[in-house]
Amino acid sequence: KQEVTQIPAALSVPEGENLVLNCSFTDSAIYNLQWFRQDPGKGLTSLLLIQSSQREQTSGRLNASLDKSSGRSTLYIAASQPGDSATYLCAVLGGNMLTFGGGTRLMVKP
Amino acid sequence: GAVVSQHPSRVICKSGTSVKIECRSLDFQATTMFWYRQFPKQSLMLMATSNEGSKATYEQGVEKDKFLINHASLTLSTLTVTSAHPEDSSFYICSAMTGGINSPLHFGNGTRLTVT
């Protein structure tokens, strides 16, 4: 059974700092890995999707990497802003099952 | 971009009644839709996978007779919470795939269900 772990569970940083969120998974047989953002009480917003054959994806200040063999992905956020404050979730898709990590609650202080 | 509309966004019902939540893909056909539940301060939990025209596949521990899922068309899936109890109060979110298994998932905005 796939297990997805996100570290840290919570993170508080000053504005402008570059930061890295970590995601690890136990079963490397995945189709893709996706990073989401969730604002309180709202649905998820898809940030980046990395196919199993890819190693990274970039969108604006966000960069996500995937090392399937070691079961790890990182989400790098450059020059963080208060508007980046949210919960970030990674999810892996394998065998038509989507497994979520527990999320990282990010607070960017002005 | 792909839009998933979920309705209602918030519903309050009395214990023992049934509630239906709709999930629509507005500008694409979704052969597969997923239903999730999220309790406060917890991660999303997959409840079931819904494929158009076939029976939903439920995750272990999810009662299929209580959480009825219907995916009758390529743009609509519904989740009906039958005989709701206060412990069913939660945040329910649907998602849909725009294409094949390697396509991104797009999520509805969720439904906050409160059972009194």
Interface residues (C-beta under 8 A of the other chain):
Chain A: Y31 N32 Q34 F36 G41 K42 G43 L44 T45 S46 L49 Q51 L89 A91 L93 N96 M97 L98 T99 F100 G101 G102 G103
Chain B: Q6 T32 F34 Q42 S43 L44 M45 L46 T49 F91 I93 S95 I101 N102 P104 L105 H106 F107 G108 N109 G110 R112
